[in-house]
Amino acid sequence: AVAVSPPPRVYSEREVAAAMGRVAPRAILDALAAGFTSYSQGRVSVPPIQTLGQPPLGRFSGDSKGDGQACIKSAYEEGGEVFVAKVASGGGGNNSGLVLVFSQRTFA
């Protein structure tokens, strides 16, 4: 039998800010420090950034100003609980982004 994953959860900027407000600043700093330590010890996989909309391929079709770009970044910590991918785009005064978080255990 194939396991059915729960539907993805989507959080607004307001919900993320509220959740961050419930975490002690020291805990956030400790988590960041632990992440940099893992990275420094070679336990974090950070593939090269994928950048779209730049030479040699040229501009996106709607990029009349020549400043449009999108970047895709991803990473995971060996033995960690999640892996993440961030997609960010911008140009013409508009910016947008999305962070995807997946379980390393269930891939959901």
Secondary structure, DSSP 8 states (H G I E B T S, - for coil): ------------HHHHHHHHHTS-HHHHHHHHHHHHHHHHTT-EE----EEES-TTT---TT-SSS--EEEEEEEEETT-SEEEEEEEEEETTEEEEEEEEEETTT--
